[in-house]
């Protein structure tokens, strides 16, 4: 594409570093910014970090002079860098040829990012269309059930003292474990199958595939197994909450003192301050160290609690286990995470415009 030089008015290529007429720099050339690839090797690393499919699938060939139709690519030819597009008919359109590696990399980098977003939008649209075509009053009812079950999990965890933030983290952890397990099974299949894909796996394993989580959206699909998974999530969450968030009280016969174990930490009750003081487990009475179950005290049924504060009502609990919403790290997500690829999604290059120059 031709643009006008801002200094002499001559028409020049938009990819030219300098005006061939007056030698002025082309101010329209977009230079790379920090944290973006500047070399072909850095672009390869970026590609791998995003967990994108193989080059043959995305049709982006980095560091390769690929000569077959339907391909974008960049490679080094002597001291020059070439950015190209092979059209559907096999002809090649050269986007850039020159010595500026950073500029060349940026051209293919921007195109790749654009294509990733296009593919994500296509996958999202396909899922929405698919779910919409199957939607029925019964499906809407199932969605409502799942929503309330999910809220129930959060409420139950919050009731057990986790707080909203920790409750969300536990739910995310459980779904992540489920997701990683599914991915492990899929990866094992792909490693033993030439050209194995998610679609092929679903065809080869129709029953098993219903239980696997290829993407987070699958967790909220209309498949019946997700109901079971949600119920199991609730049971697991409540079990974790019941054990992990219940203080355990101990009294040793050799000492008329209350000890509390909570989240693996030990505390001793101080009657003067009516609060609990953190102690090392080595300072516990020998009886409790050797046989803690024999000296555990039932707070609800005992009578010894009349003048002692329950641990969850103490200042020690408030200081060490309640969530401070204002103490966030504020680090934020890396913007490149928007371009991370979900292995459960299908990349389809067939819809790309392979007849245009770029």
Secondary structure, 3 states (H helix, E strand, C coil): CEEECCCCCCEEECCCCECCCCCCECCCCCCCCCCCCCCHHHHHHHHHHCCCCCHHHHCEEECCCCCCCCEEEEEEECCEEEEEEECCCCCEEEEEEECCHHHHHHHHHHHHHHHHHHHHHHHHHHHHHHHHHHCCHHHHHHHHHHHHHHHHHHHHHHHCCCHHHHHHHHHHHHHHHHHHHHHHHHHHHHHCCCCCCHHHHHHHCHHHHCCCCCCHHHHCCCCHHHHHHHHHHHHHHHHHHHHHCCCEEEECCCCCCEEEEECCEEEEEECCCCEEEEECHHHCCHHHHHCHHHHEECCCCCCCCCCCCCHHHCHHHHHHHCCCHHHCCCCCCCHHHHHCCCCCCCCCHHHCCCCCCC
